[in-house]
């Protein structure tokens, strides 16, 4: 008679549970991950020093190569993304630059969408082209646009961002995942790993500015990318030379943020939908973009590939820049700042801040108008936020004509 196997001690866990449980391999019995605030480790002798120096992503050699606190954060993100591995960087742009330069060389071709964070767009159109990497920009919301732009044998990388910053346009992840030939990377910052999982759609790499929703408290600056271990080891080999090294202090803060990501995102998404409904009906508002609104042009797509519609909305005001300026001047609770994903509700004017580097033509292509505002919804009471934002619109009605 065969023995009955023991039940699995770790049954499949839902995302909220994984956010609490992940990244604890180095904890022993400590509930909090230890902070390894060190740049280097002592070796036992020549052979041990050589082993540490030549090991891929060795955790106790030199913190530019790896750090146990940073590795705990990476493990947590990999768990949430359903990935074999993850790799952290000093910032979201550190992640973008390292991935692109690790995978692309002079003569290679990159396809990217026009609706990108302006820093990513500037990197692709500036340093990449200066290094001889050809870049083609497409409208990522148009079906088939990425596939049509791929040049077989030359296109090394396809770069997408969904939802996009700042107008929350979406890319069809299934369509992108069906591409064969180039590597595919999706900037999933605005969604967070609990809002969507690009790897489940066949994408090679899911990238985040973990400074934002993942860390979630405006006290850490980090980037992270998740995917297959072999691919990330190759990116790491270049990354130690590129030097966008994450701080263990920031990794610890971000890991703390991971623990509460589910409850924060639920509250923020619920409030974001309420604000979107309240603002959409105001006479001062030309358009509200939120993936959860039925009138978002890609709402059906959002419903199929997003598990949360997120904490971000874009509001285009009648009256252009003067209207945007008047609105910001009359806010009393929401703050004027350019980050996102934290506990405070933040409002920014992309045309003069996050996307100020764009030419007028580039801004038009990205949908960045003079009246566009990006709102990152925080954790304040929803009633207070509705009163604040609607009150700011009501304060100067003549500005919105």
Secondary structure, 3 states (H helix, E strand, C coil): CCCCCCCCCCCCCCHHHHHHHCCCCCCCCCCCCCCCCCCECCCCCHHHHHHHHHCCCCCCCECCCCCHHHHHHHHHHHHHHCCCEEEEECCHHHHHHHHHHHHCCCCCEEEEECCCCHHHHHHHHCHHHHCCCEEEEECCCCCCHHHHHCCCCCEEEEEEECCCCCCCCCCCHHHHHCCCCCEEEEECCCCCCCCCCHHHHCCCEEEECCCCCCCCCCCCCCEEEEECHHHHHHHHHHHHHHCCCCCHHHHHHHHHHHHCHHHHHHHHHHHHHHHHHHHHCCCCEEEEECCCCCCCCCHHHHHHHCCCCCCEEEEEECCHHHHHHHHHHCCCCCEECCCCCCCCCEEECHHHCCCCCCCHHHHHHHCCCCCEEEEECCCCCHHHHHHHHHHHHHHCHHHHC
